[in-house]
Amino acid sequence: MLRQKLQADQIAALKSGDKDKLSVLRFVIAQVKNKEIEKKSDLDDEEALVVLKKFAKELKESIDAFEKGNRPDLVAANKKQLEIISQYLPAEMSDADLKKEIDKIVSDNKAVFDQNPKAIIGICMKALKAKADPGRIMAILSAYGNH
């Protein structure tokens, strides 16, 4: 489903002459195809989303590096690519909702948390990685260590 949307949008970008969007979509579709070749089967939406999130993370890291290197031209180009990719990513939950989810996971796994507080990290990441950026999850979990 996600892959079909990417391909349909690629065709639309080609017809409309949107070169920036076209190049980003071509790159992402190539990444998805490479994953499919590696897996030897089609990717489902969840797996395609992992590819998109990985690309978005790489773009964010590039933006940070280019800002530190004082390259505003490259910062702008990468932000534009990130903006295009973000349209295909599901909206992340708010900090308040994320904290509620983490509170629930911690209370559901109280015995695990009491024995080994670090074990809760894996449980939270597995449950919430599709809903929020791992950096945000870690930031909230690190506050637990201070309680």
C-alpha positions as CSV (number, residue, x, y, z in Angstrom):
1,M,0.0,0.0,0.0
2,L,2.7,2.5,1.0
3,R,4.9,1.4,-1.9
4,Q,2.1,1.9,-4.3
5,K,1.5,5.4,-2.9
6,L,5.2,6.2,-3.3
7,Q,5.1,5.0,-6.9
8,A,1.9,6.9,-7.7
9,D,3.4,10.1,-6.2
10,Q,6.6,9.5,-8.2
11,I,4.6,9.4,-11.4
12,A,2.7,12.5,-10.4
13,A,6.0,14.3,-9.6
14,L,7.4,13.3,-13.0
15,K,4.4,14.7,-14.8
16,S,4.3,17.9,-12.8
17,G,8.0,18.5,-13.2
18,D,8.7,18.5,-9.4
19,K,12.4,17.5,-9.6
20,D,13.1,17.6,-5.9
21,K,10.2,15.4,-5.0
22,L,11.0,13.1,-7.9
23,S,14.6,12.5,-6.9
24,V,13.7,11.8,-3.3
25,L,10.9,9.4,-4.2
26,R,13.2,7.6,-6.7
27,F,15.8,7.2,-4.0
28,V,13.4,5.9,-1.4
29,I,11.7,3.5,-3.9
30,A,15.2,2.2,-4.8
31,Q,16.0,1.7,-1.1
32,V,12.7,-0.3,-0.7
33,K,13.5,-2.4,-3.8
34,N,17.0,-3.1,-2.4
35,K,15.4,-4.3,0.9
36,E,13.0,-6.5,-1.1
37,I,15.9,-8.1,-3.1
38,E,17.7,-8.7,0.2
39,K,14.6,-10.2,1.8
40,K,13.7,-12.0,-1.5
41,S,10.0,-11.0,-1.1
42,D,7.9,-7.8,-1.1
43,L,8.0,-5.6,1.9
44,D,4.8,-4.9,3.8
45,D,3.9,-1.4,4.9
46,E,5.6,-1.8,8.3
47,E,8.9,-2.9,6.7
48,A,8.7,-0.1,4.1
49,L,8.1,2.3,6.9
50,V,11.3,1.2,8.6
51,V,13.2,2.1,5.3
52,L,11.6,5.5,5.3
53,K,12.4,6.1,9.0
54,K,16.0,5.1,8.4
55,F,16.3,7.6,5.6
56,A,14.6,10.3,7.7
57,K,17.1,9.7,10.5
58,E,20.0,9.9,8.1
59,L,18.6,13.2,6.8
60,K,18.3,14.6,10.4
61,E,21.9,13.6,11.1
62,S,23.1,15.2,7.9
63,I,21.2,18.4,8.7
64,D,22.9,18.5,12.2
65,A,26.3,17.9,10.6
66,F,25.8,20.6,7.9
67,E,24.6,23.1,10.5
68,K,27.8,22.5,12.5
69,G,29.9,22.7,9.3
70,N,28.2,26.0,8.4
71,R,26.8,24.8,5.1
72,P,23.3,26.5,4.8
73,D,22.9,25.4,1.2
74,L,23.1,21.7,2.2
75,V,21.0,22.2,5.3
76,A,18.2,23.7,3.1
77,A,18.5,20.8,0.6
78,N,18.3,18.1,3.3
79,K,15.4,19.9,5.1
80,K,13.5,19.9,1.8
81,Q,14.1,16.2,1.4
82,L,13.1,15.5,5.0
83,E,9.9,17.5,4.5
84,I,9.0,15.3,1.5
85,I,9.7,12.1,3.4
86,S,7.8,13.2,6.4
87,Q,4.6,13.2,4.4
88,Y,4.8,9.4,4.2
89,L,5.6,8.9,7.9
90,P,2.8,8.5,10.4
91,A,2.5,11.4,12.8
92,E,4.3,10.8,16.1
93,M,2.5,10.9,19.3
94,S,2.8,13.9,21.6
95,D,5.2,13.9,24.5
96,A,2.3,13.7,27.0
97,D,0.8,10.7,25.2
98,L,4.3,9.1,24.9
99,K,4.9,9.5,28.7
100,K,1.5,7.9,29.4
101,E,2.4,4.9,27.2
102,I,5.7,4.6,28.9
103,D,4.1,4.9,32.4
104,K,1.7,2.1,31.4
105,I,4.5,-0.2,30.1
106,V,6.6,0.4,33.3
107,S,3.6,-0.3,35.6
108,D,2.7,-3.4,33.5
109,N,6.3,-4.7,33.8
110,K,6.9,-3.5,37.4
111,A,8.8,-6.7,38.4
112,V,11.1,-6.4,35.5
113,F,11.7,-2.7,36.1
114,D,12.5,-3.4,39.8
115,Q,15.0,-6.1,39.0
116,N,16.7,-4.4,36.1
117,P,15.6,-0.9,35.1
118,K,17.6,-1.0,31.9
119,A,15.5,-4.0,30.6
120,I,12.5,-1.7,30.3
121,I,14.3,0.2,27.5
122,G,14.0,-2.8,25.2
123,I,10.3,-3.4,26.1
124,C,9.5,0.3,25.4
125,M,11.4,0.5,22.2
126,K,9.7,-2.6,20.8
127,A,6.3,-1.4,21.8
128,L,6.7,2.3,20.8
129,K,9.2,2.4,17.9
130,A,6.5,2.8,15.3
131,K,4.8,5.6,17.3
132,A,7.7,7.8,18.3
133,D,11.4,8.5,17.7
134,P,13.7,6.4,19.8
135,G,15.5,9.5,21.0
136,R,12.3,10.8,22.5
137,I,11.6,7.4,24.1
138,M,15.1,7.4,25.7
139,A,14.7,11.0,26.9
140,I,11.6,10.1,28.8
141,L,13.0,6.8,30.1
142,S,16.2,8.6,31.3
143,A,13.9,10.7,33.5
144,Y,12.8,7.5,35.2
145,G,16.3,6.8,36.4
146,N,16.1,10.1,38.4
147,H,12.9,9.2,40.3
